[in-house]
Amino acid sequence: MLRGLWGCIIAALCAVVVGTGFYEGARDVVELTAKDFDKVVHGSNYTSLVEFYAPWCGHCQRMKPSVEKAARRLAGVAQVAAVNCDLNKNRGLCREYNVEGYPTVMLFKPPRVPLARNASENRAGDSGAKTPRLSRHVHEVYNGARRSSAMVNYVLARLKNYVRRAGRLERFGAVLRDRMRPCILLLSKDEKSPPLYKAMALDWLERVDFYAVHNRRWTKQIASNSNSSSEFPQLYPATVEELNNKILPQLQDSNYTTSILLAFHPETDTVVEYPASQPLTKPLVAQFIRDQFDGILPQEGPLSDRQRWLDKLREAPKDRGRPKAKRPAVHDEL
């Protein structure tokens, strides 16, 4: 009799989990169904980590905190999603991806989008207003450790990178002169482009070009180009003066431990610095870019229609109970 009672209790608990969502309350993990899977995963230029699970699976339950932690650390940089294969409506989707055991974790990598560098490479371009065509992502099974750090490192190593290296300052004038899209430049405190900056480039793909250079590398170049006969100061003397008189001292005063984001306006020979008083977060940077470039909007991320749709999708099954306080993501600021 006791055994039968425990069986009923366990069955009831599983029904509650299935009914409310395994990741109820985990805002950074989006629960997907066969109906919205393709739009979320294959309809994005983001890399996605997807767990196929069953709520009664002990391994899934033990891995759940690691997935939630990984999702928080990857928020804004990659998508983390989950599919309940125990639901009838999802079983066809799980068969499609040959899910035979739980949990099965897969990485979905978007195809590379070819970008024209200047107007001569794309005569039919319309100032970058179009949205890149998307095709189905390539997927691979994740066989690494079930720790959040291992999953995060695995995803970060497979992000698409559309950030271009700025190279030498004297050649950057030609980039601005021949550009077909607005230009953003990060004078970075790091040698490599931060994951969050790569994600910003994804949000604005084919609408704004993102460049980066280590801030130390441009210090001498900014000073030496002020009075040189190279192309950059001849084309944009006021921009070079702004870099030399304002940006360079900031870098030197911080001992190169700060990153500075710049928006270039070659048509008026001006450069605008992102407000130093504001953190370099995706929502604030998106507003800065919109305001700098005539109200242009991204195709993904903050200010985009897709982000509003994703937010509604995340909130839909989680409208009961007391909301949890949002925890900051590791990659939420440059």
Secondary structure, 3 states (H helix, E strand, C coil): CHHHHHHHHHHHHHHHHHHHCCCCCCCCCEEECCCCHHHHHHCCCCCEEEEEECCCCHHHHHHHHHHHHHHHHHCCCCEEEEEECCCHHHHHHHHHCCCCCCCEEEEEECCCCCCCCCHHHCCCCCCCCCCCCCCCCEEEECCCCCCHHHHHHHHHCCCCCCCEECCCHHHHHHHHHHCCCCEEEEEECCCCCCHHHHHHHHHCCCCCEEEEEEHHHHHHHHHHHCCCCCHHHHHCHHHHHHHHHHHHHHHHHCCCCCCEEEEEEHHHCEEEECCCCCCCCHHHHHHHHHHHCCCCCCCCCCCCHHHHHHHHHHHHHHCCCCCCCCCCCCCCCC
